[in-house]
Amino acid sequence: MEKSTEKTEKKTPSSQFEKALTSTFPRICEGCSQLTNKQFFLIDPLLKLTTIGTFIKNANSNFVLSKIIVEDFYEGEIYLLLSLKQAITIGNILLLLDDEAIKENASKENFDADCADGFKEFSNQVCGILDNDLRLKLPKPIHLKLLSVEPINKENMTTVLKDEILNEECLFLTSSMRISGFDDDQFIICVPKLIGEEFFGEIIEEANKEYRGTILAVDDSNTDLRIVRKLLGSDFKVLVTDNPNNALSLIGKTHIDLVLMDIYMPGVDGITLCERIKRNAMVEEVPIIICSAHPTQENVIRAVRAGAADFIVKPVSRQKLIEKINKHMLNKNLKSFANR
């Protein structure tokens, strides 16, 4: 199976996400070895950034995609991606065919219903191991559940996955898979970048990427934080927190160009937090945009008096949000230049 070109795959530095996933490999190998009565090995893992659509277009193989639902605190889908020949090999192993028959079926790419059931059993095994291991490693609750197993290739990928998913930037953790008695192939776990970053609240980026600035989003709604990251993540480094007290700490130790802050939060509301930030001489010049889904004239006035640069109503379009950010980051830079 041919890898995507370097122009479309971007290498990433080491991350907690990569360490957590690769740490599940010994258990995956052990569990799959027991399931198939064959020795499984996963070696040389490498994390890269690309899209599923780009990867499939650039590869000279057909694939089988196992779709896994992510539930509980984290939400979305992750994918197990193996070449069609490797999926047939694994499915036929579980049908207890002899090695020569398995190799012949793989060469003919004969992925019949019985073989698909066998591969689904394998995918369930991997899903269960990931679920058990990640529950112990991630800071928030997670539950993984296998949804479907489908062949995918250049011709049918738009029917298997929505265009939005095919074009979303994903973290591809690719390893060499070795099954005793058969040719090596690739074992790929594909996680949308937004979900992978949310696992440990980190930013996973290709080396030397340049961002237009760093945005801190503060909101007690994890759904709204995901929306902000999706709207801005391609242009800005987006740090998020659902804890207003953490926001003060982040602003104090990290260079922040602008803060997006919800007005209604338990404990410390957005206006109170805005006042606290503006009292700190080290960060008082950082522009703050207050956000609310239920604005009132009183709250807008209070926000401005507290030092907010602007007030926006949720939901907001990407274009509108970018316009607001550009305006206030420019004003900040002009003030900094004038004060030199």
C-alpha positions as MATLAB code, in Angstrom:
seq = 'MEKSTEKTEKKTPSSQFEKALTSTFPRICEGCSQLTNKQFFLIDPLLKLTTIGTFIKNANSNFVLSKIIVEDFYEGEIYLLLSLKQAITIGNILLLLDDEAIKENASKENFDADCADGFKEFSNQVCGILDNDLRLKLPKPIHLKLLSVEPINKENMTTVLKDEILNEECLFLTSSMRISGFDDDQFIICVPKLIGEEFFGEIIEEANKEYRGTILAVDDSNTDLRIVRKLLGSDFKVLVTDNPNNALSLIGKTHIDLVLMDIYMPGVDGITLCERIKRNAMVEEVPIIICSAHPTQENVIRAVRAGAADFIVKPVSRQKLIEKINKHMLNKNLKSFANR';
ca = [
       0.000    0.000    0.000;
       1.379    3.382   -1.014;
       1.607    6.215    1.466;
       0.353    9.705    0.750;
       2.960   12.162   -0.484;
       4.875   14.496    1.805;
       3.069   17.458    0.227;
      -0.249   16.346    1.719;
       0.931   14.626    4.913;
       2.501   16.789    7.590;
       4.661   15.357   10.336;
       3.817   16.371   13.883;
       5.934   16.660   17.044;
       5.373   14.183   19.867;
       2.154   14.729   21.823;
       0.209   13.269   24.739;
      -2.336   12.073   22.171;
       0.289   10.039   20.304;
       1.748    8.618   23.510;
      -1.698    7.569   24.777;
      -2.632    5.783   21.544;
       0.698    4.037   21.024;
       0.613    2.841   24.628;
      -2.470    0.760   23.692;
      -0.527   -1.180   21.019;
       0.845   -3.944   23.307;
      -2.709   -4.741   24.444;
      -4.028   -4.587   20.874;
      -1.306   -7.014   19.745;
      -1.969   -9.326   22.670;
      -5.738   -9.291   22.203;
      -5.607   -9.785   18.426;
      -3.046  -12.573   18.780;
      -5.381  -14.395   21.151;
      -8.378  -13.768   18.879;
      -6.729  -15.078   15.709;
      -4.171  -17.533   17.108;
      -1.575  -15.655   15.028;
       1.207  -13.407   16.277;
       0.366   -9.718   15.710;
       2.949   -6.946   15.873;
       2.526   -3.164   15.512;
       5.836   -1.367   14.969;
       7.258    2.017   13.926;
       4.238    4.252   14.671;
       4.240    7.635   12.965;
       1.760   10.482   13.470;
       0.907   12.733   10.529;
      -1.737   15.271    9.576;
      -3.843   14.886    6.449;
      -7.468   14.332    5.440;
      -9.158   10.999    4.776;
     -10.115   12.181    1.299;
      -6.546   13.143    0.410;
      -5.120    9.941    1.842;
      -7.451    7.690   -0.150;
      -7.000    9.673   -3.369;
      -3.211    9.401   -3.132;
      -3.069    5.695   -2.239;
      -2.937    2.853   -4.747;
      -5.041    0.545   -2.597;
      -8.637   -0.069   -1.632;
      -9.438    0.015    2.079;
     -11.881   -1.132    4.723;
     -13.024    1.553    7.161;
     -14.225    0.688   10.658;
     -16.266    3.580   12.003;
     -16.116    3.986   15.793;
     -18.471    6.310   17.681;
     -16.950    8.453   20.452;
     -19.386    9.157   23.287;
     -19.585   10.574   26.824;
     -17.569   13.783   27.393;
     -15.871   13.583   23.993;
     -18.075   13.434   20.904;
     -17.576   12.390   17.281;
     -16.119    9.494   15.324;
     -12.706    7.895   14.929;
     -11.721    5.396   12.259;
      -9.698    2.221   11.888;
      -8.343    2.029    8.336;
      -6.763   -1.094    6.831;
      -6.088   -2.082    3.262;
      -8.752   -4.284    1.702;
      -6.223   -7.123    1.320;
      -5.258   -6.912    4.986;
      -8.913   -6.844    6.053;
      -9.569   -9.945    3.920;
      -6.553  -11.641    5.441;
      -7.764  -10.978    8.981;
     -11.370  -11.879    8.198;
     -10.307  -15.176    6.603;
      -7.996  -16.022    9.499;
     -11.037  -15.814   11.764;
     -12.905  -18.131    9.367;
     -10.126  -20.666   10.041;
      -9.095  -20.970    6.388;
      -5.609  -22.276    5.645;
      -2.880  -19.755    4.851;
      -2.762  -20.459    1.104;
      -6.522  -20.009    0.721;
      -6.321  -16.777    2.706;
      -3.572  -15.405    0.461;
      -5.521  -16.355   -2.658;
      -8.681  -14.633   -1.420;
      -6.655  -11.543   -0.510;
      -5.052  -11.397   -3.962;
      -8.535  -11.577   -5.549;
      -9.850   -8.961   -3.064;
     -12.749  -11.255   -2.231;
     -14.408   -9.471    0.723;
     -17.609  -11.513    1.022;
     -20.178  -11.367    3.831;
     -18.497  -14.067    5.962;
     -15.128  -12.340    5.629;
     -16.728   -8.995    6.534;
     -18.206  -10.561    9.681;
     -14.772  -11.876   10.628;
     -13.159   -8.486   10.149;
     -15.967   -6.867   12.139;
     -15.113   -9.184   15.033;
     -11.484   -8.030   14.778;
     -12.583   -4.370   14.692;
     -14.739   -4.927   17.770;
     -11.723   -6.373   19.550;
      -9.583   -3.328   18.716;
     -12.428   -0.960   19.645;
     -12.914   -2.675   23.011;
      -9.209   -2.473   23.855;
      -9.028    1.204   22.886;
     -12.148    1.880   24.955;
     -10.790    0.144   28.072;
      -7.303    1.656   27.831;
      -8.309    5.216   26.961;
     -10.798    5.343   29.829;
      -7.817    4.970   32.169;
      -5.584    7.446   30.333;
      -7.833   10.382   29.419;
      -8.746   13.107   31.920;
     -12.453   13.022   31.011;
     -14.874   10.060   30.515;
     -14.914    8.350   27.104;
     -16.827    5.469   25.563;
     -16.090    3.921   22.172;
     -18.548    1.800   20.208;
     -18.103    0.163   16.796;
     -20.737    1.466   14.385;
     -19.957   -0.073   10.999;
     -17.380   -1.729    8.759;
     -17.375   -0.744    5.082;
     -15.065   -0.992    2.066;
     -13.906    2.463    0.940;
     -12.019    3.616   -2.154;
     -11.684    6.543   -4.539;
     -14.989    5.733   -6.256;
     -17.301    5.271   -3.265;
     -15.744    7.409   -0.518;
     -18.329   10.205   -0.876;
     -21.119    7.703   -0.189;
     -19.327    6.155    2.808;
     -18.398    9.472    4.459;
     -19.767   12.993    4.200;
     -17.663   15.569    2.369;
     -17.217   17.452    5.642;
     -15.547   14.400    7.193;
     -13.477   13.569    4.096;
     -12.065   17.110    4.062;
     -11.517   17.502    7.811;
      -7.918   17.569    8.994;
      -7.182   14.322   10.823;
      -4.424   12.765   12.889;
      -3.234    9.578   11.170;
      -1.340    7.262   13.501;
       0.161    4.765   11.067;
       2.082    1.640   12.106;
       3.483   -1.350   10.300;
       1.289   -4.374   11.025;
       2.955   -7.764   10.966;
       0.928  -10.977   11.116;
       3.043  -14.120   11.289;
       3.020  -15.943    7.954;
       1.735  -12.975    5.910;
       3.076   -9.826    4.255;
       3.436   -6.673    6.319;
       0.862   -3.937    5.810;
      -0.334   -0.773    7.557;
      -2.534   -0.347   10.616;
      -4.039    3.136   10.760;
      -6.011    4.843   13.498;
      -7.513    8.056   12.154;
      -8.814   10.693   14.582;
     -10.206   14.105   13.592;
      -7.703   16.699   14.801;
     -10.282   18.543   16.897;
     -11.142   15.365   18.833;
      -7.514   14.307   19.232;
      -6.549   17.705   20.610;
      -9.490   17.663   23.006;
      -8.307   14.407   24.616;
      -5.617   16.236   26.598;
      -6.451   19.878   25.853;
      -3.347   20.271   23.687;
      -2.630   21.742   20.276;
      -1.167   19.238   17.827;
       0.391   20.956   14.847;
       2.786   20.191   12.061;
       6.323   21.380   12.668;
       6.999   25.053   11.854;
       3.367   25.970   11.214;
       2.771   29.711   11.466;
      -0.465   30.955   13.033;
      -1.959   34.429   12.768;
      -2.181   34.617   16.536;
      -3.222   32.837   19.720;
      -6.852   32.943   20.868;
      -8.055   31.910   24.311;
     -11.705   30.770   24.428;
     -13.377   30.612   27.848;
     -16.787   28.946   28.056;
     -18.466   26.442   30.359;
     -20.081   24.818   27.295;
     -17.785   22.241   25.729;
     -20.013   22.272   22.647;
     -19.378   25.990   22.165;
     -15.638   25.508   22.725;
     -15.617   22.849   19.993;
     -17.387   25.245   17.645;
     -14.802   27.972   18.282;
     -11.930   25.565   17.635;
     -13.564   24.382   14.423;
     -14.181   27.940   13.204;
     -10.732   29.304   14.028;
      -8.339   26.348   14.270;
      -7.047   26.554   10.688;
      -5.838   30.161   11.126;
      -5.231   30.632   14.838;
      -3.751   28.671   17.696;
      -6.852   28.187   19.842;
      -6.499   27.460   23.562;
      -9.697   26.559   25.392;
     -10.825   26.208   28.975;
     -14.191   25.651   30.655;
     -12.835   27.020   33.942;
     -12.620   30.820   34.395;
      -9.902   30.443   37.041;
      -7.772   28.486   34.573;
      -8.174   31.374   32.139;
      -6.382   33.758   34.515;
      -3.523   31.296   34.844;
      -3.250   30.758   31.077;
      -3.213   34.491   30.349;
      -0.476   34.969   32.930;
       1.903   32.342   31.559;
       1.050   32.170   27.823;
       1.167   34.805   25.099;
      -2.489   35.476   24.240;
      -3.509   37.835   21.442;
      -7.249   37.880   22.129;
      -9.795   36.347   24.514;
     -13.266   35.086   23.566;
     -15.337   34.763   26.715;
     -18.872   33.610   27.463;
     -20.823   35.920   29.732;
     -22.769   33.295   31.712;
     -20.493   30.863   33.571;
     -20.869   29.302   37.020;
     -18.728   30.748   39.772;
     -16.994   33.604   37.963;
     -19.032   35.109   35.133;
     -17.500   36.600   31.996;
     -17.854   40.228   33.074;
     -16.203   39.602   36.459;
     -13.380   37.714   34.757;
     -12.975   40.551   32.264;
     -12.610   43.049   35.133;
      -9.963   40.867   36.806;
      -7.941   40.604   33.607;
      -8.098   44.348   32.998;
      -6.792   45.008   36.530;
      -3.603   43.095   35.676;
      -1.150   45.572   34.159;
       0.771   42.766   32.425;
      -2.200   41.669   30.294;
      -4.611   44.611   30.348;
      -3.985   45.339   26.652;
      -5.257   41.914   25.554;
      -8.608   42.534   23.800;
     -11.586   40.641   25.193;
     -14.730   39.832   23.222;
     -17.710   38.867   25.375;
     -20.138   36.326   23.876;
     -23.726   35.484   24.745;
     -26.614   33.590   23.207;
     -29.076   35.761   25.197;
     -27.729   39.312   25.228;
     -29.397   42.197   27.021;
     -28.667   45.900   26.738;
     -27.652   45.926   30.394;
     -25.093   43.162   29.858;
     -23.614   44.878   26.818;
     -23.152   48.076   28.841;
     -21.644   46.145   31.772;
     -19.249   44.329   29.437;
     -17.989   47.559   27.881;
     -17.569   49.167   31.307;
     -15.599   46.109   32.445;
     -13.134   46.700   29.612;
     -14.427   44.378   26.874;
     -13.461   45.412   23.356;
     -16.628   44.014   21.806;
     -19.766   41.943   22.328;
     -21.031   39.260   19.943;
     -24.196   37.193   19.855;
     -23.997   33.392   19.571;
     -24.218   31.591   17.248;
     -21.781   33.553   15.097;
     -20.548   32.838   11.574;
     -16.872   32.217   10.887;
     -16.685   35.317    8.674;
     -18.175   37.568   11.356;
     -15.933   36.135   14.054;
     -12.788   36.527   11.930;
     -13.759   40.140   11.130;
     -14.113   40.951   14.839;
     -10.826   39.252   15.734;
      -8.905   40.955   12.927;
     -10.268   44.359   13.956;
      -9.324   44.080   17.614;
      -5.958   42.393   17.064;
      -5.070   45.208   14.655;
      -6.124   47.812   17.227;
      -4.014   46.066   19.860;
      -0.962   46.041   17.591;
      -1.427   49.742   16.749;
      -1.617   50.612   20.459;
       1.526   48.578   21.177;
       3.364   50.344   18.359;
       2.229   53.772   19.591;
       3.415   53.031   23.131;
       6.966   52.096   22.091;
];
